[in-house]
Amino acid sequence: MTERFPNVDAYLASFSAREKSLLVKLRKAIRAAAPKAEEVISYNMPAYKYFGMLVYFAGHSGHAGLYPMPSAIIAFKKELAAYTTAKSTVQFPYDQPLPLDLIRRIITFRVKENEEKEMARKVKKAPVKKK
């Protein structure tokens, strides 16, 4: 049975020093780009909520995975060409430096996207004033 992690610190503690070092950098980049986001464990991996789910990350045997939703993968497709990607994930190998600027821009993109969705939701729910 897989260990259930109560928080991100416990999650990170489960990795080797090399893996943990990269994951800590990834965490810091996310938190710097989304300082208002709530850090949680979801699906037993670190996740960040800000007007809904913002992004997940996880450590795997040969890489760290970043899960910023499909829209971000599409928006940064050219810049992510050097990495293995799928519909909503990008893989960063442990033996390569993290593209921290790119990661921050992806997270900033997701923050803006969630803020816009929240504003649209509020406008839609706003009562109509009758004259």
C-alpha positions, 0 to 999 in steps of 0.5 A, spaced: 500 500 500 502 506 498 504 511 503 499 517 504 502 524 505 499 529 510 503 535 507 508 537 502 514 536 507 512 529 508 511 528 501 518 531 499 522 527 505 520 520 501 525 522 496 532 521 495 537 527 496 538 528 488 530 528 487 528 532 493 533 537 491 529 538 484 522 537 487 524 543 492 526 547 487 520 546 483 516 547 489 519 554 490 518 556 483 510 554 484 510 558 490 514 564 487 509 565 481 503 563 485 504 566 492 496 566 494 495 559 492 493 554 497 498 548 498 495 541 499 496 534 497 491 531 492 491 525 489 497 523 494 501 529 490 503 536 492 498 541 489 496 548 489 489 551 489 487 558 487 480 559 484 480 552 483 486 547 482 492 550 479 497 545 478 500 539 481 507 536 481 510 529 483 516 525 483 517 519 479 523 514 478 527 518 472 523 525 472 519 530 476 512 531 473 509 538 472 501 538 471 499 545 469 492 543 465 492 542 458 491 549 456 498 551 459 501 545 455 498 548 449 500 555 450 507 553 451 508 548 446 514 551 443 518 552 449 516 545 452 519 542 445 525 539 449 521 536 454 517 530 454 509 532 454 502 529 454 495 532 454 496 535 461 503 534 463 511 535 462 517 531 465 523 534 467 529 529 468 533 529 474 539 530 471 538 536 467 537 543 470 530 545 471 527 551 466 525 555 472 523 561 468 519 557 464 516 554 470 514 561 473 511 563 466 507 557 466 504 558 473 503 565 472 499 563 466 495 558 470 494 564 475 491 568 470 487 563 467 484 561 474 482 569 475 479 570 469 475 564 470 473 566 477 471 573 474 467 570 469 463 566 474 462 572 478 459 576 472 455 570 470 452 570 477 451 577 479 444 579 479 441 583 474 438 590 476 431 592 474 430 599 472 
